[in-house]
Amino acid sequence: MEYVARVPETLKSFRETRLSTLRPTSEFFDHHRLSRPSDMNQAVSRISYNTRYFSGNYGLVVAILAVYALITNPLLLISLGFLFFGFIAINRFAVDPLQVGDQVVTQKSLYIGLFVIGIPLLWWSSPLGTFFWLVGASLFLVLSHACLIEPGVESEYGAVEEGGV
């Protein structure tokens, strides 16, 4: 139960750290700043700057893609829910051994049953394919956006400040 007590402070720290780095959508989707980099050095420079500058937005893009991947793979969602809620149910309701007829059902046997059903169901729902799709789609979207968006004027001033002027 101590985990439940930490949830509000965890959400507050998440909001302060991650959500504070979100840039406005007008800046993130500014089509006036789109241009093709002239060479590889400029592309790497843009990727380096934009991944730091838009890190909150990119995290949100990856989270949206992850939710999309779960929604479009309902068997994966069902198998993850089965395992997650199975663990919760066993920990909450089956702490003591239970007598069913001549058999004694222990917490260990319930976990074995959960794994015997849940692991093949999870394997059949192809979590690795979904994971690699998520990695590939995220990399493609984040790197192409970071490469094509020109850094703003503030990046010029950041280089001057770092130079010790």
C-alpha positions in Angstrom: 0.0 0.0 0.0 3.0 2.3 0.3 3.2 2.4 -3.5 -0.3 4.0 -3.6 0.8 6.7 -1.2 3.7 7.6 -3.6 1.5 8.0 -6.7 0.6 11.7 -6.1 4.1 12.8 -5.5 5.4 10.8 -8.4 2.8 12.4 -10.7 3.7 15.8 -9.3 7.4 15.3 -10.0 6.6 13.9 -13.5 4.5 17.0 -14.2 7.3 19.3 -13.0 10.1 17.6 -14.9 8.6 16.2 -18.1 5.5 18.3 -18.8 7.3 21.5 -18.1 9.6 20.8 -21.1 6.7 20.6 -23.6 7.0 23.3 -26.2 3.8 24.9 -27.7 2.3 23.0 -30.6 2.6 26.2 -32.8 6.4 26.0 -32.3 6.5 22.2 -32.7 4.5 22.2 -35.9 5.9 25.4 -37.4 6.0 24.7 -41.1 7.8 27.9 -41.8 11.0 26.5 -40.2 11.0 23.3 -42.3 13.9 22.9 -44.6 16.2 20.2 -45.9 19.7 20.3 -44.3 22.4 21.2 -46.7 24.9 18.5 -45.5 25.3 15.7 -42.9 27.0 18.0 -40.4 24.0 20.3 -40.4 21.6 17.4 -40.1 23.5 16.0 -37.1 23.7 19.5 -35.5 19.9 19.9 -35.9 19.2 16.5 -34.5 21.4 17.2 -31.5 19.8 20.5 -30.7 16.2 19.6 -31.5 16.1 16.4 -29.5 17.2 18.3 -26.4 14.9 21.3 -27.2 11.8 19.3 -28.0 12.4 16.3 -25.7 9.1 16.7 -23.9 7.2 16.8 -27.2 9.1 13.8 -28.5 8.3 11.9 -25.3 4.6 12.7 -25.9 4.9 11.4 -29.5 6.4 8.1 -28.3 3.6 7.8 -25.7 0.9 8.4 -28.3 2.5 5.8 -30.6 2.6 3.3 -27.7 -1.1 3.8 -26.9 -1.8 3.4 -30.6 0.2 0.2 -30.7 -1.8 -1.2 -27.8 -5.1 -0.2 -29.2 -4.4 -1.7 -32.6 -3.2 -5.0 -31.0 -6.1 -5.9 -28.8 -4.7 -9.4 -28.0 -1.6 -7.8 -26.5 -3.8 -5.5 -24.5 -5.9 -8.4 -23.2 -2.8 -10.5 -22.3 -1.1 -7.6 -20.5 -4.3 -6.9 -18.6 -4.8 -10.6 -17.8 -1.2 -10.8 -16.3 -1.4 -7.4 -14.5 -4.9 -7.9 -12.9 -4.0 -11.6 -12.2 -1.1 -10.5 -10.1 -3.2 -7.9 -8.3 -6.0 -10.5 -7.7 -3.6 -13.1 -6.4 -1.8 -10.7 -4.1 -5.1 -9.2 -2.7 -7.5 -12.2 -2.5 -5.3 -15.3 -2.2 -2.9 -14.5 0.5 -3.9 -17.6 2.6 -4.2 -21.1 1.1 -7.7 -22.0 0.0 -9.3 -25.5 0.4 -11.2 -26.5 -2.7 -12.6 -30.0 -2.3 -9.7 -32.3 -1.5 -7.1 -29.9 -3.0 -5.3 -27.0 -1.2 -4.8 -24.1 -3.6 -1.8 -22.0 -2.6 -0.5 -18.6 -3.8 2.3 -20.4 -5.6 0.0 -22.7 -7.5 -2.1 -19.7 -8.6 1.0 -17.9 -9.9 2.0 -21.1 -11.8 -1.5 -21.2 -13.3 -1.3 -17.5 -14.2 2.1 -18.0 -15.9 0.9 -21.2 -17.7 -2.0 -19.3 -19.3 -0.5 -15.8 -19.4 2.9 -16.3 -20.9 1.7 -18.3 -24.0 -1.1 -15.8 -24.5 1.5 -12.9 -24.2 3.8 -14.7 -26.7 1.0 -15.3 -29.1 0.1 -11.6 -29.1 3.6 -10.7 -30.5 4.9 -8.1 -28.1 8.3 -8.1 -29.8 6.8 -7.1 -33.1 4.9 -4.4 -31.4 8.0 -3.2 -29.5 10.1 -3.1 -32.7 7.4 -1.3 -34.6 7.2 1.3 -31.8 11.0 1.8 -31.8 11.1 2.1 -35.6 8.1 4.4 -35.9 9.4 6.6 -33.0 12.9 6.8 -34.4 11.6 7.7 -37.9 9.2 10.4 -36.6 11.6 11.9 -34.1 14.7 11.9 -36.3 12.9 13.2 -39.4 11.3 16.0 -37.4 14.5 16.9 -35.6 16.4 16.9 -38.9 13.9 19.0 -40.9 13.1 21.7 -38.3 15.6 24.6 -38.3 16.7 25.6 -34.8 15.2 28.9 -33.6 17.1 32.1 -33.0 17.5 31.2 -29.4 20.0 28.4 -30.4 22.3 31.1 -31.8 22.3 32.9 -28.5 22.9 29.7 -26.6 26.1 29.1 -28.6 27.2 32.7 -27.7 26.5 32.2 -24.0 28.3 28.9 -23.9 31.3 30.5 -25.6 32.0 32.6 -22.5 31.0 36.0 -23.9 
